[in-house]
């Protein structure tokens, strides 16, 4: 069960990265119909079609792994009672996500629907991580979290940063799907000054996405400093260092994305690092006991 759960997490991560590559290359409507592609299961070989059709095939494989994880997990509940809530969390998203994927194509990449699709994919990814964690670890916080006041502070910082990161994902999706990627083509300036002028929906979205990214970097720095109170906990130390490193890399890639004029490779890498940052941050928040409503001792 443990091996299956982590393989499903890995497949879903690859699916999210591939999906972003489809978006970055403008291949989202290379297959204009659903569930077939140009009315067939063997569409013409063209780069954009291969990317979009490959994304659908990978989605089908990931879905099969997810369903198998749910089925096997349900059988394990009697042995591992703490697995129940993560499984319910997972089941609540899987059907909605499949439906939204189809609607996204049928509505010709509606900005709102496409953005919701990405946010739900992120939450589905989170649910899979929660299931994998529940099958791997005992439902107790990381060893070494012995200082109640410092632990409370670390949990609060971690949960707040995770929430801000989800908001950042939603804004990033809106920026991408609304074509606002170069609404502020400079950094740190937006047009002729720090603040966009005149203000439009597109440059307002871009501006908010940009500076929430900077605030997130501050949040991860605070997490790193808070983690220093637990020098005896290797898990907390490694986790806080890893998420800070990824956050710095993510912010750098975000700036590079703008300065490169939305280079496809940079955009795809930016997304891949972003999903990794989310997954590792979510894992750490679970392990510090910050999401006890999902995973705790039954």
C-alpha positions in Angstrom: 0.0 0.0 0.0 2.8 2.4 0.9 4.7 1.8 -2.3 1.5 2.2 -4.4 0.6 5.5 -2.6 3.9 7.1 -3.2 4.0 6.0 -6.9 0.6 7.6 -7.3 2.0 10.8 -5.8 4.9 10.7 -8.2 2.6 10.0 -11.2 0.3 12.9 -10.2 3.2 15.3 -9.9 4.4 14.3 -13.4 0.8 14.8 -14.7 0.7 18.3 -13.2 4.1 19.2 -14.7 3.0 17.8 -18.1 -0.2 19.8 -17.9 1.7 23.0 -17.4 3.9 22.2 -20.3 0.7 21.8 -22.4 -0.4 25.2 -21.3 3.0 26.9 -21.7 3.3 25.6 -25.3 -0.3 26.6 -26.2 -1.3 23.0 -26.9 -4.4 22.9 -24.7 -6.8 22.8 -27.7 -4.7 20.6 -29.9 -7.3 18.0 -29.3 -10.5 20.0 -29.6 -12.9 17.2 -28.7 -13.2 14.9 -25.6 -12.6 12.0 -24.9 -11.3 11.4 -28.4 -8.7 13.6 -30.2 -9.9 14.7 -33.7 -12.5 12.0 -33.5 -10.1 9.2 -33.0 -7.9 7.4 -30.4 -5.0 7.6 -32.8 -4.7 11.3 -33.7 -2.1 12.7 -36.2 1.4 13.0 -34.9 2.2 16.7 -34.3 4.1 18.2 -31.3 1.1 20.0 -29.9 -1.2 17.0 -30.4 1.4 14.6 -28.8 1.6 16.9 -25.8 -2.1 17.3 -25.3 -3.0 13.6 -26.1 -0.1 12.4 -24.0 -1.4 14.5 -21.1 -4.8 12.8 -21.4 -3.2 9.3 -21.5 -1.0 10.1 -18.5 -4.2 11.4 -16.7 -5.9 8.1 -17.5 -2.9 6.2 -16.0 -2.8 8.4 -13.0 -6.5 8.0 -12.5 -6.2 4.2 -12.5 -3.4 4.5 -9.9 -5.6 6.8 -7.8 -8.6 4.5 -7.9 -6.4 1.6 -7.0 -5.0 3.5 -4.1 -8.5 4.3 -2.9 -9.6 0.7 -3.2 -6.6 -0.7 -1.4 -6.7 2.1 1.2 -10.3 1.4 2.1 -9.3 -2.2 2.9 -6.5 -0.9 5.1 -8.7 1.3 7.2 -9.3 -1.4 9.8 -5.6 -1.7 10.3 -4.8 2.0 10.0 -7.7 4.0 11.3 -5.8 7.3 10.7 -6.1 6.6 7.0 -9.8 7.3 6.8 -9.8 11.1 6.7 -7.0 11.3 4.1 -9.0 8.9 1.9 -12.2 10.9 2.3 -10.2 14.0 1.4 -9.0 12.2 -1.7 -12.4 10.8 -2.8 -14.0 14.3 -2.5 -11.7 15.7 -5.3 -11.2 12.9 -7.8 -14.6 13.0 -9.5 -14.8 16.8 -9.6 -11.3 17.0 -11.1 -12.0 14.6 -14.0 -15.3 16.4 -14.8 -13.5 19.8 -14.8 -10.8 18.5 -17.1 -13.5 17.7 -19.7 -15.4 21.0 -19.1 -12.1 22.9 -19.6 -11.8 21.4 -23.1 -15.5 21.7 -24.0 -15.6 25.4 -22.9 -12.4 26.1 -25.0 -10.2 26.8 -22.0 -12.4 29.2 -20.0 -10.1 31.3 -17.8 -12.1 30.6 -14.6 -12.7 26.9 -15.2 -9.0 26.3 -16.2 -7.8 28.1 -13.0 -10.2 26.1 -10.8 -9.0 23.0 -12.5 -5.4 23.8 -11.5 -6.3 24.6 -7.9 -8.3 21.4 -7.5 -5.4 19.4 -9.1 -3.2 20.9 -6.3 -5.7 19.8 -3.6 -6.0 16.4 -5.2 -2.2 16.1 -5.1 -2.3 17.2 -1.5 -4.8 14.5 -0.7 -2.6 11.8 -2.3 0.3 13.0 -0.2 -1.9 12.8 2.9 -2.8 9.2 2.0 0.9 8.3 1.4 2.0 9.9 4.7 -0.8 8.0 6.6 0.4 4.7 5.2 4.1 5.5 6.0 4.2 7.2 9.4 2.5 7.0 12.8 0.1 9.9 13.3 2.3 11.8 15.6 4.3 15.0 15.0 8.0 14.8 14.0 10.3 13.6 16.8 12.0 16.6 18.5 8.9 18.9 18.6 9.1 19.0 22.4 8.7 22.8 23.0 4.9 23.5 23.0 5.2 27.3 22.4 7.8 26.9 19.6 5.8 24.1 18.1 2.7 26.2 18.1 4.5 29.0 16.3 6.0 26.7 13.7 2.6 25.2 13.0 0.9 28.6 12.7 3.7 29.9 10.3 3.6 26.7 8.2 -0.2 26.6 7.9 -0.4 30.4 7.0 2.4 30.0 4.4 0.7 26.9 2.9 -2.6 28.9 2.6 -0.8 31.8 1.0 0.9 29.4 -1.4 -2.4 28.0 -2.5 -3.6 31.6 -3.1 -0.5 32.2 -5.2 -1.2 29.1 -7.3 -4.7 30.4 -8.0 -3.3 33.8 -9.0 -0.7 32.2 -11.1 -3.3 30.2 -12.9 -5.4 33.3 -13.6 -2.3 35.2 -14.8 -1.4 32.3 -17.2 -4.9 31.7 -18.6 -5.8 35.3 -18.9 -2.6 36.1 -20.9 -1.3 38.4 -18.2 2.2 36.9 -18.0 3.8 40.0 -19.5 1.3 42.6 -18.2 4.2 43.8 -16.1 7.2 43.2 -18.4 9.9 44.5 -16.1 11.2 43.7 -12.6 10.9 45.1 -10.0 9.0 47.8 -12.0 5.6 47.3 -13.6 5.6 49.5 -16.7 7.0 53.0 -15.6 6.9 52.5 -11.8 6.5 50.0 -9.0 2.7 50.3 -9.1 0.9 49.5 -12.4 -0.5 52.5 -14.2 -3.1 52.6 -15.6 -4.5 49.7 -13.6 -6.1 46.9 -15.6 -7.3 43.5 -14.6 -4.3 41.9 -16.2 -1.6 44.0 -14.6 -3.4 44.0 -11.3 -3.4 40.1 -11.3 0.3 40.1 -12.3 1.2 42.7 -9.7 -0.5 40.7 -6.9 1.0 37.4 -8.0 4.5 39.0 -8.1 4.5 40.6 -4.7 2.6 37.7 -2.9 5.6 35.6 -4.2 8.0 37.9 -2.4 5.9 37.7 0.8 5.9 33.9 0.5 9.7 34.0 0.4 9.6 36.0 3.7 7.3 33.3 5.1 9.6 30.5 4.2 12.5 32.4 5.8 10.5 32.7 9.0 9.8 29.0 8.9 13.5 28.3 8.6 14.2 30.5 11.6 11.4 29.0 13.7 12.7 25.5 12.9 16.0 26.4 14.5 14.3 26.0 17.9 14.2 22.2 17.1 17.9 21.5 16.5 17.4 17.9 17.7 14.9 17.2 15.0 16.6 16.3 11.7 13.3 16.0 10.0 12.2 19.6 10.8 15.6 21.0 10.0 15.9 19.3 6.6 12.3 20.1 5.7 12.6 23.8 6.5 15.9 24.1 4.6 14.4 22.3 1.6 11.3 24.5 1.3 13.4 27.7 1.7 15.8 26.5 -1.1 12.9 25.7 -3.4 11.1 29.0 -2.5 14.3 31.0 -3.5 14.6 29.0 -6.7 10.9 29.5 -7.5 11.1 33.3 -6.9 14.2 33.5 -9.1 12.5 31.5 -11.9 9.4 33.7 -11.6 11.5 36.8 -12.3 13.4 35.0 -15.1 10.0 34.0 -16.6 9.2 37.7 -17.1 12.6 38.8 -18.2 12.9 36.0 -20.7 9.6 37.0 -22.3 7.8 33.9 -21.1 10.3 31.3 -22.3 8.5 28.0 -22.6 11.4 26.1 -20.8 11.5 28.6 -18.0 7.8 28.6 -17.5 7.7 24.8 -17.4 10.6 24.7 -14.9 8.9 27.4 -12.8 5.8 25.3 -12.6 7.7 22.1 -11.8 9.5 23.7 -8.9 6.3 25.3 -7.7 4.5 21.9 -7.5 7.5 20.4 -5.7 7.5 23.3 -3.3 3.8 22.8 -2.6 4.1 19.0 -2.1 7.1 19.3 0.3 5.5 22.2 2.2 2.2 20.2 2.5 4.2 17.1 3.7 6.0 19.1 6.4 2.8 20.8 7.6 1.2 17.4 8.0 4.3 16.0 9.8 4.4 19.0 12.3 0.7 18.3 13.2 -0.5 21.5 11.5 -3.4 19.7 9.6 -4.8 17.5 12.3 -8.3 17.7 10.8 -6.9 15.6 7.9 -4.4 13.3 9.7 -4.2 12.6 13.4 -4.3 9.6 15.7 -7.8 8.0 15.4 
